[in-house]
Amino acid sequence: MVDLENLENKAIDLQNTIIHEYNVLEELWRYHPANENFINPIKEHEVLKERIGKLEMELDEIEKQIKYKNLN
């Protein structure tokens, strides 16, 4: 016979799994064509790549300034 603690732990694990699955489902809905606020993943991918590129360039400039200040 399964003891109470094992049943409670299993119930908690299942609750956590259900919460995780709902979070994934909610995230996927953002990209579902039936969603009136649909996010086009192809366009969003390009936008994110561009933003990342700009951030990397800004970081590179800051790192150069840090290096320059450390040398002086």
Secondary structure, DSSP 8 states (H G I E B T S, - for coil): ---HHHHHHHHHHHHHHHHHHHHHHHHHHTT-TTSTT---HHHHHHHHHHHHHHHHHHHHHHHHHHHHHHH-
